[in-house]
């Protein structure tokens, strides 16, 4: 897809579904922010472009698999995106993140990837702060207490038996653990144990 320097990739069809999934998950946001202030400015514009077209609702972009990773990626990028933004832009970005995280937490009861969705919502809660953020964190911690022991075995193997799924969950749990510490909060007791077990299993599979 060629959009030009000021183009909007969200206002035109994607070449294929795989491309669209990657685009709407916003996994590219971290690489963009790594380029410095210009990248952060562009990331903010793209986040607002997405909001303009898909912010209210869209069956594809708000689907669980796409939404989960976008919430996580936007939460990790929120501080950089809103630094230097106008008050109105900051409100729009954080309001979008809060709405998406609440929706994600609401579908977290589904058994498939429920833990991963709860972790993403918890990271968003840490990024948001305030009462809205605390509610998301509380919901996330409750889900972790219930699911961690079922998803991560004593040997550190993910319930799906997929080493890749275990690695991705390890990265997400490390992010949540760090975000909670930055807020002066502790996660459930099972959180550090799950991180240790997943780390050991990752070393084994590597």
GROMACS elastic network, one bead per residue, 0.5 to 0.9 nm:
[ bonds ]
;  ai    aj funct       b0    kb
    1     9     6  0.76838   500
    1    14     6  0.72869   500
    1    15     6  0.70033   500
    2     7     6  0.82798   500
    2     9     6  0.83525   500
    3     6     6  0.72921   500
    3     8     6  0.64111   500
    3     9     6  0.63382   500
    4     7     6  0.50231   500
    4     8     6  0.83863   500
    5     8     6  0.89950   500
    6    42     6  0.87349   500
    8    11     6  0.59973   500
    8    12     6  0.79153   500
    8    46     6  0.71563   500
    8    49     6  0.68037   500
    8    50     6  0.86165   500
    9    12     6  0.62171   500
    9    13     6  0.82449   500
    9    14     6  0.79516   500
    9    23     6  0.83180   500
    9    46     6  0.83111   500
    9    49     6  0.85729   500
    9    50     6  0.87195   500
   10    13     6  0.76274   500
   10    14     6  0.81919   500
   10    23     6  0.84055   500
   10    24     6  0.84942   500
   10    46     6  0.84799   500
   10    49     6  0.70056   500
   10    50     6  0.61414   500
   10    53     6  0.73109   500
   10    54     6  0.85038   500
   11    49     6  0.83912   500
   11    50     6  0.85442   500
   11    53     6  0.72933   500
   13    16     6  0.82965   500
   13    20     6  0.83836   500
   14    17     6  0.71154   500
   14    18     6  0.88509   500
   14    19     6  0.63692   500
   14    20     6  0.55191   500
   14    23     6  0.86152   500
   15    18     6  0.84705   500
   15    19     6  0.64938   500
   15    20     6  0.75652   500
   16    19     6  0.54192   500
   16    20     6  0.63632   500
   16    21     6  0.88630   500
   17    21     6  0.61216   500
   17    22     6  0.86764   500
   18    21     6  0.51705   500
   18    22     6  0.63946   500
   18    23     6  0.86153   500
   19    22     6  0.52905   500
   19    23     6  0.61028   500
   19    24     6  0.86953   500
   20    24     6  0.60819   500
   20    25     6  0.84237   500
   20    61     6  0.87628   500
   21    24     6  0.53759   500
   21    25     6  0.60289   500
   21    26     6  0.87173   500
   21    60     6  0.85957   500
   21    61     6  0.78925   500
   21    65     6  0.86885   500
   21    66     6  0.62739   500
   22    25     6  0.52158   500
   22    26     6  0.64762   500
   22    27     6  0.66679   500
   22    28     6  0.80039   500
   22    66     6  0.81648   500
   23    26     6  0.54809   500
   23    27     6  0.74650   500
   23    28     6  0.76579   500
   24    27     6  0.82053   500
   24    50     6  0.82786   500
   24    60     6  0.89984   500
   24    61     6  0.61633   500
   24    66     6  0.65736   500
   24    67     6  0.80415   500
   24    69     6  0.88209   500
   24    70     6  0.68147   500
   25    28     6  0.82295   500
   25    61     6  0.81004   500
   25    65     6  0.85185   500
   25    66     6  0.52939   500
   25    67     6  0.66779   500
   25    68     6  0.78030   500
   25    69     6  0.53042   500
   25    71     6  0.80313   500
   25    72     6  0.88619   500
   25    73     6  0.75209   500
   26    29     6  0.55204   500
   26    30     6  0.84614   500
   26    47     6  0.88458   500
   26    69     6  0.75106   500
   26    70     6  0.55137   500
   26    71     6  0.88568   500
   26    73     6  0.63425   500
   26    74     6  0.74775   500
   27    30     6  0.67225   500
   27    31     6  0.81684   500
   27    69     6  0.73490   500
   27    70     6  0.71518   500
   27    72     6  0.89580   500
   27    73     6  0.60841   500
   27    74     6  0.87908   500
   28    31     6  0.54980   500
   28    32     6  0.63317   500
   28    33     6  0.88562   500
   28    73     6  0.85558   500
   29    32     6  0.50323   500
   29    33     6  0.61800   500
   29    34     6  0.86220   500
   29    39     6  0.88264   500
   29    40     6  0.87048   500
   29    43     6  0.65370   500
   29    73     6  0.69306   500
   29    74     6  0.77094   500
   29    77     6  0.71347   500
   30    33     6  0.51817   500
   30    34     6  0.62173   500
   30    73     6  0.74709   500
   30    76     6  0.81026   500
   30    77     6  0.68646   500
   31    34     6  0.50788   500
   31    35     6  0.69882   500
   31    39     6  0.85212   500
   32    35     6  0.56807   500
   32    36     6  0.78943   500
   32    38     6  0.87466   500
   32    39     6  0.50441   500
   32    40     6  0.68763   500
   32    42     6  0.79314   500
   32    43     6  0.66870   500
   33    36     6  0.57791   500
   33    37     6  0.73808   500
   33    38     6  0.81061   500
   33    41     6  0.85532   500
   33    42     6  0.86012   500
   33    43     6  0.70012   500
   33    77     6  0.77056   500
   33    80     6  0.74448   500
   33    81     6  0.82192   500
   34    37     6  0.86464   500
   34    39     6  0.70800   500
   34    40     6  0.81905   500
   35    38     6  0.69933   500
   35    39     6  0.52835   500
   35    40     6  0.78317   500
   36    39     6  0.53364   500
   36    40     6  0.63676   500
   36    41     6  0.88199   500
   37    41     6  0.61702   500
   37    42     6  0.85940   500
   37    80     6  0.86972   500
   38    41     6  0.51292   500
   38    42     6  0.62281   500
   38    43     6  0.85273   500
   39    42     6  0.50573   500
   39    43     6  0.59587   500
   39    44     6  0.85613   500
   40    44     6  0.61592   500
   40    45     6  0.86588   500
   40    77     6  0.88396   500
   40    80     6  0.63921   500
   40    81     6  0.56077   500
   40    82     6  0.86421   500
   40    83     6  0.85191   500
   41    44     6  0.52025   500
   41    45     6  0.64104   500
   41    46     6  0.87863   500
   41    81     6  0.70805   500
   41    84     6  0.84389   500
   41    85     6  0.81890   500
   42    45     6  0.50716   500
   42    46     6  0.62011   500
   42    47     6  0.85959   500
   42    81     6  0.89728   500
   43    46     6  0.51165   500
   43    47     6  0.61040   500
   43    48     6  0.86043   500
   43    77     6  0.89369   500
   43    81     6  0.66749   500
   44    47     6  0.51003   500
   44    48     6  0.62302   500
   44    49     6  0.85443   500
   44    80     6  0.88842   500
   44    81     6  0.53693   500
   44    82     6  0.74656   500
   44    85     6  0.79860   500
   44    89     6  0.83574   500
   44    93     6  0.81680   500
   45    48     6  0.51501   500
   45    49     6  0.60652   500
   45    50     6  0.86499   500
   46    50     6  0.61509   500
   46    51     6  0.85380   500
   47    50     6  0.51551   500
   47    51     6  0.62727   500
   47    52     6  0.87776   500
   47    74     6  0.86250   500
   47    81     6  0.87672   500
   47    93     6  0.73764   500
   48    52     6  0.61654   500
   48    53     6  0.88803   500
   48    55     6  0.88116   500
   48    89     6  0.79704   500
   48    92     6  0.77828   500
   48    93     6  0.72008   500
   49    52     6  0.51998   500
   49    53     6  0.67268   500
   49    54     6  0.85611   500
   50    53     6  0.55329   500
   50    54     6  0.56634   500
   50    55     6  0.66347   500
   51    54     6  0.52967   500
   51    56     6  0.75805   500
   51    92     6  0.84223   500
   51    93     6  0.83664   500
   51    96     6  0.74069   500
   52    55     6  0.59454   500
   52    56     6  0.83255   500
   53    56     6  0.78418   500
   53    57     6  0.88318   500
   53    58     6  0.89919   500
   54    57     6  0.57759   500
   54    58     6  0.59730   500
   54    61     6  0.71770   500
   54    62     6  0.83963   500
   55    58     6  0.79715   500
   55    96     6  0.70401   500
   55   100     6  0.88888   500
   57    60     6  0.89176   500
   57    61     6  0.78559   500
   57    62     6  0.65814   500
   58    61     6  0.55298   500
   58    62     6  0.56223   500
   58    63     6  0.79504   500
   59    62     6  0.54885   500
   59    63     6  0.57796   500
   60    63     6  0.51243   500
   60    64     6  0.87771   500
   60    66     6  0.75586   500
   60    67     6  0.89194   500
   61    64     6  0.85056   500
   61    65     6  0.88868   500
   61    66     6  0.59772   500
   61    67     6  0.64954   500
   62    65     6  0.83537   500
   62    66     6  0.65457   500
   62    67     6  0.52185   500
   62    68     6  0.88137   500
   62   100     6  0.80326   500
   62   103     6  0.87607   500
   62   104     6  0.88452   500
   63    66     6  0.55825   500
   63    67     6  0.57368   500
   63    68     6  0.83631   500
   64    67     6  0.51037   500
   64    68     6  0.58563   500
   64    69     6  0.88090   500
   64   104     6  0.70693   500
   64   107     6  0.77419   500
   64   117     6  0.83204   500
   65    68     6  0.55202   500
   65    69     6  0.69861   500
   65    70     6  0.89788   500
   65   113     6  0.87666   500
   65   117     6  0.89059   500
   66    69     6  0.58564   500
   66    70     6  0.63711   500
   66    71     6  0.88177   500
   67    70     6  0.51186   500
   67    71     6  0.60441   500
   67    72     6  0.85778   500
   67   100     6  0.73238   500
   67   101     6  0.85169   500
   67   103     6  0.88993   500
   67   104     6  0.69895   500
   67   117     6  0.89217   500
   68    71     6  0.54701   500
   68    72     6  0.64514   500
   68    73     6  0.88254   500
   68   100     6  0.88524   500
   68   101     6  0.83281   500
   68   104     6  0.66456   500
   68   116     6  0.77794   500
   68   117     6  0.56535   500
   68   118     6  0.88953   500
   68   120     6  0.64027   500
   68   121     6  0.80573   500
   69    72     6  0.50405   500
   69    73     6  0.60443   500
   69    74     6  0.84490   500
   69   117     6  0.83978   500
   69   120     6  0.73374   500
   70    73     6  0.50799   500
   70    74     6  0.58898   500
   70    75     6  0.82791   500
   70   100     6  0.87456   500
   70   120     6  0.88752   500
   71    74     6  0.52522   500
   71    75     6  0.59483   500
   71    76     6  0.85971   500
   71    97     6  0.65788   500
   71    98     6  0.88938   500
   71   100     6  0.65763   500
   71   101     6  0.61362   500
   71   104     6  0.81109   500
   71   120     6  0.62992   500
   71   121     6  0.70367   500
   71   123     6  0.84897   500
   71   124     6  0.67132   500
   72    75     6  0.51954   500
   72    76     6  0.63183   500
   72    77     6  0.87223   500
   72   101     6  0.87716   500
   72   117     6  0.88199   500
   72   119     6  0.83023   500
   72   121     6  0.72453   500
   72   122     6  0.88968   500
   72   123     6  0.66145   500
   72   124     6  0.66021   500
   72   172     6  0.84686   500
   73    76     6  0.52327   500
   73    77     6  0.62450   500
   73    78     6  0.85308   500
   73   120     6  0.86120   500
   74    78     6  0.56892   500
   74    81     6  0.87177   500
   74    93     6  0.88964   500
   74    97     6  0.69809   500
   74   124     6  0.78935   500
   75    78     6  0.51446   500
   75    79     6  0.80684   500
   75    94     6  0.89626   500
   75    97     6  0.70967   500
   75   120     6  0.81856   500
   75   121     6  0.87390   500
   75   123     6  0.63376   500
   75   125     6  0.81967   500
   75   126     6  0.81753   500
   75   127     6  0.57324   500
   75   128     6  0.79412   500
   76    79     6  0.74946   500
   76    80     6  0.85794   500
   76   123     6  0.75510   500
   76   124     6  0.77370   500
   76   127     6  0.73344   500
   76   175     6  0.86082   500
   77    80     6  0.55699   500
   77    81     6  0.59946   500
   77    82     6  0.86397   500
   77   127     6  0.89231   500
   78    81     6  0.50778   500
   78    82     6  0.60639   500
   78    83     6  0.84561   500
   78    93     6  0.76929   500
   78    94     6  0.74795   500
   78    97     6  0.84914   500
   78   124     6  0.88810   500
   78   127     6  0.68388   500
   78   128     6  0.84001   500
   79    82     6  0.54442   500
   79    83     6  0.60987   500
   79   127     6  0.75101   500
   80    83     6  0.52307   500
   80    84     6  0.84091   500
   81    84     6  0.78652   500
   81    85     6  0.72388   500
   81    90     6  0.81808   500
   81    93     6  0.82079   500
   82    86     6  0.79246   500
   82    87     6  0.87457   500
   82    89     6  0.74658   500
   82    90     6  0.52641   500
   82    91     6  0.88039   500
   82    93     6  0.74772   500
   82    94     6  0.84198   500
   83    86     6  0.86967   500
   83    90     6  0.82736   500
   84    90     6  0.88901   500
   85    88     6  0.80108   500
   85    89     6  0.58544   500
   85    90     6  0.58981   500
   86    89     6  0.51317   500
   86    90     6  0.60843   500
   86    91     6  0.85944   500
   87    90     6  0.50974   500
   87    91     6  0.61920   500
   87    92     6  0.86666   500
   88    91     6  0.52021   500
   88    92     6  0.62712   500
   88    93     6  0.87821   500
   89    92     6  0.50905   500
   89    93     6  0.62097   500
   89    94     6  0.86364   500
   90    93     6  0.52825   500
   90    94     6  0.61837   500
   90    95     6  0.83590   500
   91    94     6  0.53349   500
   91    95     6  0.57937   500
   91    96     6  0.83523   500
   92    95     6  0.51523   500
   92    96     6  0.60175   500
   92    97     6  0.85816   500
   93    96     6  0.51998   500
   93    97     6  0.62585   500
   93    98     6  0.87150   500
   94    98     6  0.60893   500
   94    99     6  0.86083   500
   94   127     6  0.89053   500
   94   128     6  0.68844   500
   95    98     6  0.50930   500
   95    99     6  0.61860   500
   95   100     6  0.85804   500
   96    99     6  0.52644   500
   96   100     6  0.61533   500
   96   101     6  0.84897   500
   97   100     6  0.52429   500
   97   101     6  0.59839   500
   97   102     6  0.85257   500
   97   124     6  0.71547   500
   97   128     6  0.80566   500
   98   101     6  0.51271   500
   98   102     6  0.60690   500
   98   103     6  0.85568   500
   98   124     6  0.73888   500
   98   125     6  0.78703   500
   98   128     6  0.72484   500
   98   132     6  0.73680   500
   98   133     6  0.79146   500
   98   136     6  0.89539   500
   99   102     6  0.52072   500
   99   103     6  0.62159   500
   99   104     6  0.85954   500
  100   103     6  0.51152   500
  100   104     6  0.61062   500
  100   105     6  0.86151   500
  100   121     6  0.87354   500
  101   105     6  0.60740   500
  101   106     6  0.84919   500
  101   120     6  0.77729   500
  101   121     6  0.51738   500
  101   122     6  0.84213   500
  101   124     6  0.64548   500
  101   125     6  0.78539   500
  101   136     6  0.76617   500
  102   105     6  0.50781   500
  102   106     6  0.61375   500
  102   107     6  0.89120   500
  102   121     6  0.73768   500
  102   132     6  0.88558   500
  102   136     6  0.71769   500
  103   106     6  0.50251   500
  103   107     6  0.66432   500
  103   108     6  0.87874   500
  104   107     6  0.54412   500
  104   108     6  0.62921   500
  104   117     6  0.65507   500
  104   118     6  0.77950   500
  104   120     6  0.83531   500
  104   121     6  0.66797   500
  105   109     6  0.80221   500
  105   114     6  0.88726   500
  105   117     6  0.68725   500
  105   118     6  0.61705   500
  105   120     6  0.87179   500
  105   121     6  0.60436   500
  105   122     6  0.87902   500
  105   136     6  0.74000   500
  105   139     6  0.74204   500
  105   140     6  0.78109   500
  106   109     6  0.71905   500
  107   110     6  0.61066   500
  107   114     6  0.79468   500
  107   117     6  0.83308   500
  108   111     6  0.76961   500
  108   112     6  0.86702   500
  108   113     6  0.78965   500
  108   115     6  0.74320   500
  108   116     6  0.86355   500
  108   117     6  0.59386   500
  108   118     6  0.62002   500
  108   143     6  0.83843   500
  109   112     6  0.86210   500
  109   114     6  0.60119   500
  109   115     6  0.89251   500
  109   143     6  0.86482   500
  110   113     6  0.75228   500
  110   114     6  0.57693   500
  111   114     6  0.53488   500
  111   115     6  0.83064   500
  112   115     6  0.82299   500
  112   116     6  0.89421   500
  113   116     6  0.51983   500
  113   117     6  0.62281   500
  113   118     6  0.86192   500
  114   117     6  0.51894   500
  114   118     6  0.61865   500
  114   119     6  0.87202   500
  114   143     6  0.81061   500
  114   147     6  0.81888   500
  115   118     6  0.50547   500
  115   119     6  0.62360   500
  115   120     6  0.87236   500
  115   140     6  0.84045   500
  115   143     6  0.67217   500
  115   144     6  0.65369   500
  115   147     6  0.62788   500
  115   148     6  0.72883   500
  115   151     6  0.78151   500
  115   169     6  0.88844   500
  116   119     6  0.51092   500
  116   120     6  0.63263   500
  116   121     6  0.87097   500
  116   169     6  0.68185   500
  116   172     6  0.77108   500
  116   173     6  0.87853   500
  117   120     6  0.51256   500
  117   121     6  0.62118   500
  117   122     6  0.85649   500
  117   140     6  0.85686   500
  118   121     6  0.50790   500
  118   122     6  0.60898   500
  118   123     6  0.86854   500
  118   136     6  0.86331   500
  118   137     6  0.88328   500
  118   139     6  0.74435   500
  118   141     6  0.79891   500
  118   142     6  0.89522   500
  118   143     6  0.64227   500
  118   144     6  0.73307   500
  119   123     6  0.62562   500
  119   124     6  0.86359   500
  119   137     6  0.88904   500
  119   140     6  0.60825   500
  119   141     6  0.83243   500
  119   143     6  0.85956   500
  119   144     6  0.77423   500
  119   169     6  0.88312   500
  119   172     6  0.68093   500
  119   173     6  0.69048   500
  119   175     6  0.89636   500
  119   176     6  0.66863   500
  120   123     6  0.51854   500
  120   124     6  0.63087   500
  120   125     6  0.86865   500
  120   140     6  0.83461   500
  120   172     6  0.74610   500
  120   176     6  0.79799   500
  121   124     6  0.50077   500
  121   125     6  0.61884   500
  121   126     6  0.87736   500
  121   136     6  0.61538   500
  121   137     6  0.73189   500
  121   139     6  0.83273   500
  121   140     6  0.65018   500
  122   126     6  0.63485   500
  122   127     6  0.87040   500
  122   133     6  0.80696   500
  122   134     6  0.88394   500
  122   136     6  0.56602   500
  122   138     6  0.78784   500
  122   139     6  0.75718   500
  122   140     6  0.50351   500
  122   141     6  0.75107   500
  122   176     6  0.68301   500
  122   179     6  0.89129   500
  122   180     6  0.87717   500
  123   126     6  0.51280   500
  123   127     6  0.63504   500
  123   128     6  0.87361   500
  123   136     6  0.85948   500
  123   137     6  0.76459   500
  123   140     6  0.87237   500
  123   172     6  0.86511   500
  123   175     6  0.73506   500
  123   176     6  0.53699   500
  123   177     6  0.88439   500
  123   179     6  0.66408   500
  123   180     6  0.81171   500
  124   127     6  0.50329   500
  124   128     6  0.61305   500
  124   129     6  0.86548   500
  124   133     6  0.71935   500
  124   136     6  0.75398   500
  124   137     6  0.81974   500
  125   128     6  0.51357   500
  125   129     6  0.60493   500
  125   130     6  0.85423   500
  125   132     6  0.70713   500
  125   134     6  0.61953   500
  125   135     6  0.74054   500
  125   137     6  0.53051   500
  125   138     6  0.88456   500
  125   140     6  0.87431   500
  126   129     6  0.56037   500
  126   133     6  0.60309   500
  126   134     6  0.76283   500
  126   136     6  0.82612   500
  126   137     6  0.68770   500
  126   176     6  0.81655   500
  126   179     6  0.60545   500
  126   180     6  0.65807   500
  126   182     6  0.85457   500
  126   183     6  0.70755   500
  127   133     6  0.73634   500
  127   179     6  0.78074   500
  128   131     6  0.89102   500
  128   132     6  0.72461   500
  128   133     6  0.51061   500
  128   134     6  0.85527   500
  129   132     6  0.67651   500
  129   134     6  0.64332   500
  129   183     6  0.86880   500
  130   133     6  0.52917   500
  130   134     6  0.62319   500
  130   135     6  0.87964   500
  131   134     6  0.50488   500
  131   135     6  0.62511   500
  131   136     6  0.87228   500
  132   135     6  0.53420   500
  132   136     6  0.64974   500
  132   137     6  0.88065   500
  133   136     6  0.51779   500
  133   137     6  0.61929   500
  133   138     6  0.86433   500
  134   137     6  0.50050   500
  134   138     6  0.60763   500
  134   139     6  0.85680   500
  135   138     6  0.51254   500
  135   139     6  0.61967   500
  135   140     6  0.85465   500
  136   139     6  0.51493   500
  136   140     6  0.60988   500
  136   141     6  0.86392   500
  137   141     6  0.60930   500
  137   142     6  0.85360   500
  137   180     6  0.87824   500
  138   141     6  0.52043   500
  138   142     6  0.61623   500
  138   143     6  0.86603   500
  139   142     6  0.51992   500
  139   143     6  0.63023   500
  139   144     6  0.86977   500
  140   143     6  0.51789   500
  140   144     6  0.61675   500
  140   145     6  0.87002   500
  141   145     6  0.61755   500
  141   146     6  0.86700   500
  141   187     6  0.65664   500
  141   188     6  0.64367   500
  142   145     6  0.52595   500
  142   146     6  0.64783   500
  142   147     6  0.87868   500
  142   188     6  0.83872   500
  143   146     6  0.51312   500
  143   147     6  0.59753   500
  143   148     6  0.80707   500
  144   147     6  0.51742   500
  144   148     6  0.52814   500
  144   149     6  0.85025   500
  144   187     6  0.87240   500
  144   188     6  0.71941   500
  144   190     6  0.79488   500
  144   191     6  0.76525   500
  145   148     6  0.61753   500
  145   149     6  0.78419   500
  145   188     6  0.62250   500
  145   189     6  0.81001   500
  145   190     6  0.69251   500
  145   191     6  0.83393   500
  146   149     6  0.73382   500
  146   150     6  0.78291   500
  147   150     6  0.52111   500
  147   151     6  0.60752   500
  147   152     6  0.84772   500
  148   151     6  0.52564   500
  148   152     6  0.58566   500
  148   153     6  0.86286   500
  148   190     6  0.67992   500
  148   191     6  0.74643   500
  148   194     6  0.70146   500
  149   152     6  0.54727   500
  149   153     6  0.64671   500
  149   154     6  0.81015   500
  149   190     6  0.73504   500
  149   194     6  0.77633   500
  150   153     6  0.67597   500
  150   158     6  0.89227   500
  150   159     6  0.72100   500
  151   157     6  0.81232   500
  151   158     6  0.56920   500
  151   160     6  0.80044   500
  152   155     6  0.78120   500
  152   156     6  0.54987   500
  152   157     6  0.56980   500
  152   159     6  0.61543   500
  152   166     6  0.81210   500
  152   194     6  0.63822   500
  152   197     6  0.77110   500
  152   198     6  0.73672   500
  153   156     6  0.50344   500
  153   157     6  0.53639   500
  153   158     6  0.66272   500
  153   159     6  0.71042   500
  153   194     6  0.83366   500
  153   197     6  0.79241   500
  153   198     6  0.87865   500
  154   157     6  0.75151   500
  154   194     6  0.83916   500
  154   197     6  0.68074   500
  155   197     6  0.62314   500
  155   198     6  0.79126   500
  155   200     6  0.80169   500
  155   201     6  0.67643   500
  156   166     6  0.79354   500
  156   194     6  0.70511   500
  156   195     6  0.83913   500
  156   196     6  0.78443   500
  156   199     6  0.74709   500
  156   200     6  0.67356   500
  156   201     6  0.51742   500
  156   202     6  0.81641   500
  157   160     6  0.81663   500
  157   161     6  0.62157   500
  157   162     6  0.77184   500
  157   163     6  0.72176   500
  157   166     6  0.65749   500
  157   197     6  0.78337   500
  157   198     6  0.66941   500
  157   201     6  0.63263   500
  157   202     6  0.86686   500
  158   161     6  0.52691   500
  158   162     6  0.62851   500
  158   163     6  0.70320   500
  158   164     6  0.88926   500
  158   165     6  0.66044   500
  158   166     6  0.50119   500
  158   167     6  0.87803   500
  158   169     6  0.84004   500
  158   198     6  0.78976   500
  159   162     6  0.77100   500
  159   165     6  0.88795   500
  159   166     6  0.84815   500
  160   163     6  0.85406   500
  160   165     6  0.73142   500
  160   166     6  0.84387   500
  161   164     6  0.88937   500
  161   165     6  0.79441   500
  161   166     6  0.81077   500
  162   165     6  0.52073   500
  162   166     6  0.64156   500
  162   167     6  0.87844   500
  163   166     6  0.50181   500
  163   167     6  0.62022   500
  163   168     6  0.86952   500
  163   201     6  0.80552   500
  163   202     6  0.70832   500
  163   205     6  0.69332   500
  164   167     6  0.50850   500
  164   168     6  0.62318   500
  164   169     6  0.85848   500
  164   202     6  0.88285   500
  165   168     6  0.51712   500
  165   169     6  0.61113   500
  165   170     6  0.85241   500
  166   169     6  0.51269   500
  166   170     6  0.60813   500
  166   171     6  0.87565   500
  166   198     6  0.64123   500
  166   199     6  0.88739   500
  166   201     6  0.81727   500
  166   202     6  0.74405   500
  167   170     6  0.50265   500
  167   171     6  0.64069   500
  167   172     6  0.87746   500
  167   198     6  0.72085   500
  167   199     6  0.80108   500
  167   201     6  0.87821   500
  167   202     6  0.64087   500
  168   171     6  0.52372   500
  168   172     6  0.63516   500
  168   173     6  0.87131   500
  169   172     6  0.50255   500
  169   173     6  0.60492   500
  169   174     6  0.85031   500
  169   195     6  0.88984   500
  169   198     6  0.82211   500
  170   173     6  0.51698   500
  170   174     6  0.61159   500
  170   175     6  0.85954   500
  170   194     6  0.81974   500
  170   195     6  0.60892   500
  170   196     6  0.89957   500
  170   198     6  0.60429   500
  170   199     6  0.70506   500
  170   202     6  0.87771   500
  171   174     6  0.51852   500
  171   175     6  0.62681   500
  171   176     6  0.87694   500
  171   195     6  0.88929   500
  172   175     6  0.50960   500
  172   176     6  0.62562   500
  172   177     6  0.86013   500
  173   176     6  0.50426   500
  173   177     6  0.59817   500
  173   178     6  0.84944   500
  173   191     6  0.74891   500
  173   192     6  0.87724   500
  173   194     6  0.84241   500
  173   195     6  0.68073   500
  174   177     6  0.50922   500
  174   178     6  0.61382   500
  174   179     6  0.85399   500
  174   192     6  0.88602   500
  174   195     6  0.70811   500
  175   178     6  0.52210   500
  175   179     6  0.61019   500
  175   180     6  0.86322   500
  176   179     6  0.50078   500
  176   180     6  0.60935   500
  176   181     6  0.85729   500
  176   187     6  0.85173   500
  177   180     6  0.52526   500
  177   181     6  0.62890   500
  177   182     6  0.87391   500
  177   186     6  0.77818   500
  177   187     6  0.67625   500
  177   191     6  0.76788   500
  177   192     6  0.81013   500
  178   181     6  0.51209   500
  178   182     6  0.62393   500
  178   183     6  0.87937   500
  179   182     6  0.51119   500
  179   183     6  0.65148   500
  179   184     6  0.88160   500
  179   185     6  0.86636   500
  180   183     6  0.51244   500
  180   184     6  0.62840   500
  180   185     6  0.50346   500
  180   186     6  0.61000   500
  180   187     6  0.68488   500
  181   185     6  0.54339   500
  181   186     6  0.64072   500
  181   187     6  0.84843   500
  182   185     6  0.75281   500
  183   186     6  0.87548   500
  186   189     6  0.84455   500
  187   190     6  0.81265   500
  187   191     6  0.63172   500
  187   192     6  0.83306   500
  188   191     6  0.55258   500
  188   192     6  0.81598   500
  189   192     6  0.66267   500
  189   193     6  0.73007   500
  190   193     6  0.51785   500
  190   194     6  0.59956   500
  190   195     6  0.86242   500
  191   194     6  0.52130   500
  191   195     6  0.62892   500
  191   196     6  0.87644   500
  192   196     6  0.61816   500
  192   197     6  0.86263   500
  193   196     6  0.51472   500
  193   197     6  0.62041   500
  193   198     6  0.85694   500
  194   197     6  0.51187   500
  194   198     6  0.59976   500
  194   199     6  0.83948   500
  195   198     6  0.52093   500
  195   199     6  0.59968   500
  195   200     6  0.86156   500
  196   199     6  0.51062   500
  196   200     6  0.62433   500
  196   201     6  0.86942   500
  197   200     6  0.51597   500
  197   201     6  0.62176   500
  197   202     6  0.85605   500
  198   201     6  0.50747   500
  198   202     6  0.60255   500
  198   203     6  0.86263   500
  199   202     6  0.50726   500
  199   203     6  0.62978   500
  199   204     6  0.86898   500
  200   203     6  0.52181   500
  200   204     6  0.63053   500
  200   205     6  0.87982   500
  201   205     6  0.61473   500
  201   206     6  0.84313   500
  202   205     6  0.52002   500
  202   206     6  0.59527   500
  203   206     6  0.51014   500
